[in-house]
Amino acid sequence: MAVDRQALVNELEQHGTVVFCDSHLDMYYLIVMENWDTDIPTFDSIADKYVLQDFPNQGIITLENGVLKTQYNP
């Protein structure tokens, strides 16, 4: 099953602007947000339900000055 990218983007954009949200050659899934207006647990509660089935290992996640970046690995 592939990540439902559009549904994920729709939910994430309730809290900021999606700059990048996609997989790279099925090696990892990268999400970059700007103007993220809430906390990391809120992000995880949204993204995890879409991404973890295909990319079950969240690598790093950072949130600094409203810019959120995370990478999920297989």
HELIX and SHEET records of a PDB file:
HELIX    1   1 ARG A    5  LEU A   12  1                                   8    
HELIX    2   2 ILE A   40  VAL A   51  1                                  12    
SHEET    1   A 4 THR A  17  HIS A  24  0                                        
SHEET    2   A 4 TYR A  28  GLU A  34 -1                                        
SHEET    3   A 4 VAL A  67  ASN A  73 -1                                        
SHEET    4   A 4 ASN A  57  GLU A  64 -1                                        
END                                                                             
